[in-house]
């Protein structure tokens, strides 16, 4: 039996990070659809969950490994970008009592200056642009 499964999955995409995320989202949708089964939203969530489950299985059993690998790479880049933004927000929130944050008007870099210094001239380290700000 194990050999048959190995032979069947040979040359197929299998389970990757995007599939794990889709399965988690699918389980969450099924749970929400079950909780709100009597409402219109619950009736709309269950077909959406089934379509998402079908997409997950399609990706898992697909033989076009190059295309699925590209999809997974794009997902990983997007996830990394989102997690980086969340980490930045958490750091800013933790430092909000000691520092004030500004955005450079020319290059959009986030700059940190100490609080309580009054009106100061802020110089961007990246582009060298200077602007006034109240700390």
N, CA, C and O atoms as a DFTB+ gen file, in Angstrom:
540 C
 N C O
     1  1       0.828      -1.195       0.000
     2  2       0.000       0.000       0.000
     3  2       0.868       1.253       0.000
     4  3       0.600       2.205      -0.733
     5  1       1.914       1.244       0.830
     6  2       2.796       2.391       0.916
     7  2       3.522       2.613      -0.407
     8  3       3.735       3.753      -0.820
     9  1       3.902       1.513      -1.075
    10  2       4.587       1.630      -2.355
    11  2       3.673       2.216      -3.420
    12  3       4.124       2.985      -4.269
    13  1       2.381       1.858      -3.382
    14  2       1.419       2.399      -4.353
    15  2       1.269       3.911      -4.171
    16  3       1.194       4.651      -5.152
    17  1       1.225       4.369      -2.916
    18  2       1.120       5.792      -2.643
    19  2       2.382       6.525      -3.105
    20  3       2.304       7.619      -3.664
    21  1       3.532       5.917      -2.867
    22  2       4.790       6.529      -3.305
    23  2       4.818       6.624      -4.827
    24  3       5.211       7.654      -5.374
    25  1       4.405       5.556      -5.518
    26  2       4.366       5.579      -6.980
    27  2       3.382       6.629      -7.494
    28  3       3.658       7.316      -8.478
    29  1       2.227       6.750      -6.820
    30  2       1.217       7.723      -7.242
    31  2       1.723       9.155      -7.092
    32  3       1.468       9.997      -7.953
    33  1       2.434       9.433      -6.008
    34  2       2.883      10.799      -5.743
    35  2       4.194      11.156      -6.458
    36  3       4.611      12.314      -6.419
    37  1       4.832      10.209      -7.092
    38  2       6.070      10.493      -7.813
    39  2       5.782      11.453      -8.963
    40  3       4.906      11.207      -9.792
    41  1       6.538      12.554      -8.997
    42  2       6.366      13.550     -10.051
    43  2       5.276      14.570      -9.765
    44  3       5.003      15.438     -10.595
    45  1       4.653      14.472      -8.599
    46  2       3.594      15.423      -8.245
    47  2       4.147      16.449      -7.261
    48  3       5.209      16.253      -6.670
    49  1       3.409      17.547      -7.095
    50  2       3.874      18.658      -6.269
    51  2       3.949      18.292      -4.795
    52  3       4.947      18.590      -4.138
    53  1       2.929      17.662      -4.271
    54  2       2.915      17.328      -2.850
    55  2       2.488      18.515      -2.005
    56  3       1.811      19.422      -2.488
    57  1       2.883      18.502      -0.757
    58  2       2.460      19.530       0.187
    59  2       3.589      20.538       0.376
    60  3       4.718      20.157       0.685
    61  1       3.287      21.830       0.190
    62  2       4.270      22.883       0.408
    63  2       3.674      23.937       1.342
    64  3       2.579      23.748       1.873
    65  1       4.385      25.034       1.540
    66  2       3.946      26.074       2.483
    67  2       2.603      26.684       2.080
    68  3       1.747      26.922       2.932
    69  1       2.419      26.934       0.792
    70  2       1.152      27.508       0.332
    71  2       0.000      26.546       0.588
    72  3      -1.082      26.971       0.991
    73  1       0.219      25.264       0.362
    74  2      -0.833      24.282       0.632
    75  2      -1.168      24.209       2.116
    76  3      -2.335      24.067       2.481
    77  1      -0.158      24.305       2.973
    78  2      -0.425      24.299       4.414
    79  2      -1.253      25.512       4.817
    80  3      -2.166      25.406       5.636
    81  1      -0.925      26.672       4.234
    82  2      -1.704      27.878       4.516
    83  2      -3.138      27.721       4.010
    84  3      -4.087      28.077       4.709
    85  1      -3.296      27.192       2.799
    86  2      -4.643      27.004       2.245
    87  2      -5.458      26.023       3.080
    88  3      -6.660      26.220       3.263
    89  1      -4.825      24.975       3.587
    90  2      -5.540      24.022       4.437
    91  2      -5.975      24.676       5.750
    92  3      -7.084      24.433       6.227
    93  1      -5.111      25.501       6.333
    94  2      -5.480      26.213       7.557
    95  2      -6.624      27.181       7.314
    96  3      -7.550      27.265       8.121
    97  1      -6.567      27.922       6.192
    98  2      -7.650      28.842       5.850
    99  2      -8.939      28.073       5.589
   100  3     -10.025      28.528       5.946
   101  1      -8.815      26.919       4.972
   102  2      -9.991      26.092       4.698
   103  2     -10.626      25.591       5.997
   104  3     -11.849      25.609       6.132
   105  1      -9.818      25.151       6.938
   106  2     -10.354      24.704       8.227
   107  2     -11.042      25.847       8.966
   108  3     -12.082      25.648       9.593
   109  1     -10.461      27.046       8.893
   110  2     -11.079      28.212       9.533
   111  2     -12.415      28.541       8.874
   112  3     -13.384      28.860       9.562
   113  1     -12.472      28.464       7.537
   114  2     -13.734      28.736       6.840
   115  2     -14.797      27.701       7.180
   116  3     -15.964      28.050       7.357
   117  1     -14.411      26.437       7.274
   118  2     -15.375      25.393       7.633
   119  2     -15.892      25.612       9.047
   120  3     -17.083      25.445       9.310
   121  1     -15.000      25.985       9.958
   122  2     -15.416      26.268      11.330
   123  2     -16.387      27.445      11.373
   124  3     -17.420      27.374      12.039
   125  1     -16.060      28.524      10.669
   126  2     -16.957      29.684      10.627
   127  2     -18.293      29.339       9.972
   128  3     -19.344      29.795      10.423
   129  1     -18.253      28.542       8.919
   130  2     -19.494      28.140       8.249
   131  2     -20.351      27.281       9.166
   132  3     -21.579      27.359       9.126
   133  1     -19.714      26.470       9.986
   134  2     -20.463      25.642      10.932
   135  2     -21.078      26.497      12.033
   136  3     -22.228      26.284      12.417
   137  1     -20.319      27.462      12.541
   138  2     -20.829      28.328      13.601
   139  2     -21.991      29.172      13.106
   140  3     -23.001      29.310      13.796
   141  1     -21.850      29.738      11.912
   142  2     -22.883      30.615      11.365
   143  2     -23.732      29.903      10.316
   144  3     -24.124      30.516       9.322
   145  1     -24.021      28.628      10.521
   146  2     -24.725      27.834       9.516
   147  2     -26.149      28.307       9.259
   148  3     -26.679      28.078       8.172
   149  1     -26.775      28.950      10.217
   150  2     -28.157      29.395      10.037
   151  2     -28.257      30.732       9.305
   152  3     -29.342      31.102       8.857
   153  1     -27.162      31.453       9.178
   154  2     -27.209      32.758       8.514
   155  2     -26.808      32.621       7.043
   156  3     -26.336      31.574       6.600
   157  1     -27.011      33.705       6.308
   158  2     -26.652      33.721       4.890
   159  2     -25.140      33.625       4.715
   160  3     -24.660      32.967       3.792
   161  1     -24.392      34.278       5.596
   162  2     -22.934      34.235       5.501
   163  2     -22.422      32.804       5.659
   164  3     -21.503      32.389       4.953
   165  1     -23.008      32.063       6.572
   166  2     -22.600      30.677       6.773
   167  2     -22.886      29.817       5.561
   168  3     -22.108      28.921       5.235
   169  1     -23.997      30.081       4.892
   170  2     -24.342      29.316       3.692
   171  2     -23.412      29.646       2.534
   172  3     -23.210      28.818       1.646
   173  1     -22.844      30.850       2.537
   174  2     -21.900      31.232       1.486
   175  2     -20.477      30.756       1.783
   176  3     -19.685      30.544       0.865
   177  1     -20.158      30.591       3.062
   178  2     -18.801      30.191       3.438
   179  2     -18.500      28.727       3.115
   180  3     -17.371      28.394       2.755
   181  1     -19.492      27.859       3.241
   182  2     -19.245      26.431       3.009
   183  2     -18.861      26.140       1.549
   184  3     -17.895      25.410       1.327
   185  1     -19.571      26.676       0.545
   186  2     -19.100      26.443      -0.832
   187  2     -17.714      27.044      -1.092
   188  3     -16.908      26.468      -1.823
   189  1     -17.445      28.202      -0.489
   190  2     -16.122      28.800      -0.633
   191  2     -15.057      27.891      -0.024
   192  3     -13.975      27.732      -0.589
   193  1     -15.363      27.299       1.120
   194  2     -14.419      26.375       1.762
   195  2     -14.188      25.141       0.888
   196  3     -13.064      24.649       0.799
   197  1     -15.230      24.647       0.252
   198  2     -15.080      23.475      -0.616
   199  2     -14.252      23.804      -1.853
   200  3     -13.448      22.984      -2.297
   201  1     -14.440      24.993      -2.411
   202  2     -13.633      25.410      -3.566
   203  2     -12.171      25.533      -3.149
   204  3     -11.274      25.115      -3.881
   205  1     -11.936      26.103      -1.978
   206  2     -10.567      26.238      -1.477
   207  2      -9.935      24.867      -1.232
   208  3      -8.751      24.673      -1.509
   209  1     -10.706      23.928      -0.721
   210  2     -10.204      22.571      -0.517
   211  2      -9.872      21.908      -1.852
   212  3      -8.863      21.214      -1.974
   213  1     -10.730      22.129      -2.855
   214  2     -10.450      21.604      -4.192
   215  2      -9.172      22.190      -4.776
   216  3      -8.388      21.473      -5.397
   217  1      -8.956      23.480      -4.582
   218  2      -7.730      24.121      -5.052
   219  2      -6.507      23.532      -4.352
   220  3      -5.468      23.322      -4.978
   221  1      -6.636      23.270      -3.067
   222  2      -5.524      22.691      -2.316
   223  2      -5.161      21.313      -2.863
   224  3      -3.987      21.011      -3.077
   225  1      -6.175      20.483      -3.087
   226  2      -5.903      19.148      -3.634
   227  2      -5.384      19.221      -5.067
   228  3      -4.530      18.427      -5.463
   229  1      -5.900      20.178      -5.848
   230  2      -5.388      20.354      -7.212
   231  2      -3.894      20.672      -7.180
   232  3      -3.115      20.099      -7.942
   233  1      -3.498      21.594      -6.290
   234  2      -2.088      21.950      -6.181
   235  2      -1.257      20.767      -5.691
   236  3      -0.134      20.560      -6.148
   237  1      -1.813      19.993      -4.760
   238  2      -1.069      18.879      -4.186
   239  2      -0.804      17.776      -5.216
   240  3       0.284      17.202      -5.250
   241  1      -1.803      17.485      -6.054
   242  2      -1.665      16.385      -7.008
   243  2      -1.194      16.838      -8.388
   244  3      -1.111      16.020      -9.304
   245  1      -0.887      18.109      -8.552
   246  2      -0.483      18.637      -9.845
   247  2       0.882      18.097     -10.251
   248  3       1.770      17.923      -9.417
   249  1       1.032      17.837     -11.543
   250  2       2.320      17.380     -12.066
   251  2       3.155      18.548     -12.600
   252  3       4.330      18.376     -12.924
   253  1       2.551      19.730     -12.691
   254  2       3.276      20.907     -13.157
   255  2       4.023      21.513     -11.966
   256  3       3.602      22.518     -11.392
   257  1       5.124      20.886     -11.618
   258  2       5.857      21.270     -10.412
   259  2       6.513      22.645     -10.547
   260  3       6.669      23.355      -9.553
   261  1       6.894      23.024     -11.758
   262  2       7.526      24.327     -11.967
   263  2       6.548      25.456     -11.635
   264  3       6.900      26.404     -10.933
   265  1       5.342      25.349     -12.136
   266  2       4.323      26.384     -11.888
   267  2       3.958      26.445     -10.402
   268  3       3.850      27.531      -9.834
   269  1       3.768      25.276      -9.769
   270  2       3.434      25.258      -8.339
   271  2       4.580      25.799      -7.497
   272  3       4.348      26.430      -6.465
   273  1       5.818      25.556      -7.931
   274  2       6.970      26.082      -7.211
   275  2       7.014      27.605      -7.306
   276  3       7.350      28.274      -6.328
   277  1       6.680      28.159      -8.471
   278  2       6.627      29.620      -8.632
   279  2       5.538      30.224      -7.750
   280  3       5.748      31.262      -7.124
   281  1       4.368      29.570      -7.701
   282  2       3.278      30.049      -6.846
   283  2       3.708      30.055      -5.382
   284  3       3.439      31.009      -4.651
   285  1       4.376      28.989      -4.961
   286  2       4.835      28.887      -3.582
   287  2       5.879      29.958      -3.276
   288  3       5.863      30.542      -2.192
   289  1       6.786      30.222      -4.219
   290  2       7.810      31.245      -4.012
   291  2       7.174      32.628      -3.871
   292  3       7.593      33.414      -3.021
   293  1       6.172      32.933      -4.691
   294  2       5.476      34.221      -4.570
   295  2       4.769      34.337      -3.227
   296  3       4.771      35.401      -2.607
   297  1       4.162      33.237      -2.780
   298  2       3.496      33.237      -1.478
   299  2       4.498      33.482      -0.358
   300  3       4.227      34.254       0.562
   301  1       5.653      32.829      -0.431
   302  2       6.669      33.004       0.611
   303  2       7.188      34.439       0.651
   304  3       7.426      34.978       1.732
   305  1       7.367      35.067      -0.519
   306  2       7.802      36.470      -0.552
   307  2       6.746      37.382       0.060
   308  3       7.074      38.282       0.832
   309  1       5.483      37.154      -0.281
   310  2       4.400      37.961       0.276
   311  2       4.309      37.776       1.784
   312  3       4.150      38.747       2.522
   313  1       4.411      36.532       2.243
   314  2       4.362      36.260       3.676
   315  2       5.519      36.930       4.410
   316  3       5.335      37.474       5.499
   317  1       6.713      36.894       3.814
   318  2       7.875      37.526       4.432
   319  2       7.698      39.035       4.515
   320  3       8.069      39.649       5.515
   321  1       7.132      39.637       3.470
   322  2       6.904      41.082       3.470
   323  2       5.897      41.467       4.547
   324  3       6.098      42.447       5.266
   325  1       4.812      40.699       4.661
   326  2       3.786      40.991       5.667
   327  2       4.343      40.802       7.074
   328  3       4.109      41.638       7.946
   329  1       5.077      39.714       7.306
   330  2       5.655      39.474       8.628
   331  2       6.679      40.543       8.994
   332  3       6.798      40.910      10.163
   333  1       7.422      41.050       8.004
   334  2       8.365      42.132       8.256
   335  2       7.653      43.412       8.678
   336  3       8.110      44.110       9.583
   337  1       6.536      43.720       8.026
   338  2       5.753      44.897       8.404
   339  2       5.189      44.752       9.815
   340  3       5.220      45.703      10.597
   341  1       4.680      43.576      10.140
   342  2       4.130      43.345      11.477
   343  2       5.223      43.474      12.526
   344  3       4.998      44.057      13.587
   345  1       6.409      42.935      12.243
   346  2       7.529      43.039      13.174
   347  2       7.920      44.504      13.375
   348  3       8.228      44.918      14.493
   349  1       7.907      45.289      12.294
   350  2       8.239      46.712      12.381
   351  2       7.208      47.447      13.231
   352  3       7.574      48.279      14.061
   353  1       5.929      47.151      13.037
   354  2       4.872      47.782      13.838
   355  2       5.028      47.432      15.313
   356  3       4.855      48.289      16.179
   357  1       5.356      46.166      15.602
   358  2       5.546      45.755      16.994
   359  2       6.712      46.505      17.640
   360  3       6.614      46.942      18.787
   361  1       7.819      46.654      16.898
   362  2       8.969      47.378      17.423
   363  2       8.626      48.840      17.664
   364  3       9.013      49.403      18.688
   365  1       7.907      49.461      16.738
   366  2       7.507      50.854      16.916
   367  2       6.586      50.998      18.116
   368  3       6.702      51.958      18.878
   369  1       5.679      50.059      18.289
   370  2       4.752      50.115      19.427
   371  2       5.517      49.988      20.743
   372  3       5.192      50.672      21.713
   373  1       6.519      49.127      20.785
   374  2       7.286      48.935      22.009
   375  2       8.151      50.158      22.318
   376  3       8.444      50.423      23.484
   377  1       8.564      50.905      21.292
   378  2       9.461      52.044      21.489
   379  2       8.721      53.385      21.479
   380  3       9.362      54.436      21.475
   381  1       7.402      53.367      21.474
   382  2       6.624      54.597      21.313
   383  2       6.805      55.590      22.453
   384  3       6.593      56.785      22.248
   385  1       7.190      55.140      23.652
   386  2       7.347      56.054      24.787
   387  2       8.663      56.827      24.721
   388  3       8.753      57.941      25.238
   389  1       9.677      56.249      24.094
   390  2      10.999      56.867      24.066
   391  2      11.325      57.556      22.746
   392  3      12.157      58.462      22.714
   393  1      10.679      57.137      21.652
   394  2      11.033      57.653      20.337
   395  2       9.787      58.072      19.560
   396  3       8.686      57.577      19.802
   397  1       9.990      59.005      18.615
   398  2       8.949      59.402      17.680
   399  2       9.422      58.989      16.294
   400  3      10.608      59.104      15.983
   401  1       8.517      58.513      15.468
   402  2       8.869      57.990      14.160
   403  2       8.378      58.931      13.066
   404  3       7.252      59.427      13.112
   405  1       9.231      59.164      12.098
   406  2       8.921      60.006      10.944
   407  2       9.194      59.221       9.676
   408  3       9.937      58.240       9.691
   409  1       8.589      59.656       8.577
   410  2       8.844      59.073       7.268
   411  2       9.499      60.139       6.406
   412  3       8.989      61.254       6.296
   413  1      10.626      59.800       5.796
   414  2      11.332      60.737       4.926
   415  2      10.440      61.074       3.733
   416  3       9.927      60.168       3.076
   417  1      10.245      62.375       3.439
   418  2       9.368      62.745       2.337
   419  2       9.888      62.339       0.959
   420  3       9.096      62.169       0.032
   421  1      11.202      62.179       0.807
   422  2      11.718      61.866      -0.524
   423  2      11.872      60.367      -0.779
   424  3      11.506      59.892      -1.854
   425  1      12.405      59.610       0.186
   426  2      12.657      58.182      -0.062
   427  2      11.743      57.250       0.734
   428  3      11.829      56.031       0.585
   429  1      10.871      57.804       1.575
   430  2       9.881      57.047       2.359
   431  2      10.507      56.093       3.382
   432  3       9.876      55.108       3.763
   433  1      11.726      56.367       3.830
   434  2      12.374      55.574       4.866
   435  2      11.829      55.983       6.231
   436  3      11.601      57.167       6.482
   437  1      11.620      55.006       7.113
   438  2      11.165      55.315       8.467
   439  2      12.356      55.736       9.316
   440  3      13.383      55.058       9.356
   441  1      12.197      56.871       9.993
   442  2      13.267      57.421      10.818
   443  2      12.806      57.507      12.263
   444  3      11.632      57.764      12.531
   445  1      13.724      57.293      13.192
   446  2      13.410      57.304      14.619
   447  2      14.219      58.404      15.288
   448  3      15.438      58.472      15.129
   449  1      13.531      59.274      16.045
   450  2      14.215      60.339      16.786
   451  2      13.751      60.289      18.237
   452  3      12.620      59.885      18.508
   453  1      14.611      60.694      19.179
   454  2      14.221      60.675      20.593
   455  2      13.119      61.693      20.868
   456  3      13.087      62.769      20.269
   457  1      12.224      61.341      21.774
   458  2      11.144      62.256      22.162
   459  2      11.670      63.320      23.112
   460  3      12.689      63.128      23.774
   461  1      10.958      64.453      23.171
   462  2      11.264      65.490      24.136
   463  2      12.375      66.438      23.739
   464  3      12.911      67.127      24.607
   465  1      12.747      66.508      22.478
   466  2      13.820      67.388      22.028
   467  2      13.278      68.676      21.395
   468  3      14.061      69.536      20.991
   469  1      11.964      68.819      21.305
   470  2      11.375      70.007      20.691
   471  2      11.384      69.898      19.183
   472  3      11.382      68.797      18.632
   473  1      11.395      71.046      18.510
   474  2      11.418      71.064      17.056
   475  2      12.867      70.888      16.601
   476  3      13.738      71.684      16.951
   477  1      13.113      69.832      15.815
   478  2      14.485      69.519      15.406
   479  2      14.561      69.308      13.902
   480  3      13.560      69.056      13.232
   481  1      15.776      69.419      13.397
   482  2      16.052      69.146      11.988
   483  2      16.421      67.667      11.877
   484  3      17.352      67.197      12.531
   485  1      15.686      66.949      11.049
   486  2      15.901      65.508      10.890
   487  2      16.563      65.283       9.536
   488  3      16.082      65.771       8.514
   489  1      17.669      64.543       9.534
   490  2      18.400      64.235       8.309
   491  2      18.275      62.743       8.037
   492  3      18.591      61.917       8.894
   493  1      17.818      62.409       6.853
   494  2      17.662      61.000       6.465
   495  2      19.032      60.400       6.191
   496  3      19.836      60.982       5.464
   497  1      19.293      59.254       6.765
   498  2      20.583      58.582       6.572
   499  2      20.693      57.967       5.184
   500  3      21.794      57.797       4.661
   501  1      19.561      57.637       4.593
   502  2      19.583      56.942       3.312
   503  2      19.822      57.890       2.142
   504  3      20.677      57.633       1.294
   505  1      19.054      59.003       2.096
   506  2      19.141      59.899       0.940
   507  2      19.761      61.253       1.272
   508  3      20.087      62.008       0.357
   509  1      19.931      61.580       2.539
   510  2      20.534      62.849       2.929
   511  2      19.565      64.014       2.966
   512  3      19.980      65.140       3.240
   513  1      18.303      63.784       2.702
   514  2      17.297      64.841       2.736
   515  2      17.078      65.286       4.187
   516  3      17.077      64.465       5.104
   517  1      16.890      66.606       4.381
   518  2      16.623      67.092       5.728
   519  2      15.262      67.788       5.772
   520  3      14.845      68.427       4.807
   521  1      14.587      67.653       6.898
   522  2      13.281      68.266       7.088
   523  2      13.096      68.526       8.577
   524  3      13.796      67.950       9.410
   525  1      12.159      69.387       8.899
   526  2      11.893      69.750      10.289
   527  2      10.788      68.857      10.836
   528  3       9.865      68.471      10.119
   529  1      10.905      68.538      12.126
   530  2       9.883      67.730      12.788
   531  2       9.863      68.025      14.276
   532  3      10.883      68.402      14.853
   533  1       8.722      67.856      14.889
   534  2       8.585      68.096      16.333
   535  2       8.644      66.753      17.057
   536  3       7.820      65.866      16.830
   537  1       9.631      66.629      17.925
   538  2       9.769      65.360      18.651
   539  2       9.064      65.458      19.971
   540  3       9.059      64.497      20.741
